[in-house]
Amino acid sequence: MSDRSDGSSFAGGCACGAIRYECSAEPVFFNCHCLECQRVGGSAFTSLMIVPKADFRLVKGGPKYYESPADSGFFLQRGFCPECGSPVVATEDHRPLLVLVHAGSMDDPSRFEPAADIFASRAQPWDHMDPELPKIPEMPPLPDTELFRIRQG
């Protein structure tokens, strides 16, 4: 699958190529500033996208998962390549119809256009967030049935 210019499909994988994925949905992009994303990314935030699980598929390999509690009290499963350690995907128990995909794992990460900064209340003081993006203090409500509400503003 090649990335289409309309943003409705994309492909990607880990650094070593052991994991490859394809997605036929238009993603919602955002930057997450929660402490867990800071730790996982080794930086001020993690750039992620949300897609419907039904439109996402692994085409090569599979991630190893690390489960950790989220601020919500639910559990988050972070998937990374067992060979090179690259973070690729994450899933949440309470949102079983969604997949979070690391934007840096896209074949063309230049397509990343964040819709918002989430968990902005936890951003590091040395992080210079884009002043043009909406700042959501915590996790916005993203039930499976309202997946793209964040993009609409």
Secondary structure, 3 states (H helix, E strand, C coil): CCCCCCCCCEEEECCCCCCEEEECCCCEEEEECCHHHHHHHCCCCEEEEEEEHHHEEEEECCCEEEEEECCCCCEEEEEECCCCCCEEEEEECCCCCEEEEEHHHECCHHHCCCCCEECHHHCCCCCCCCCCCCEECCCCCCCHHHCCHHHHC
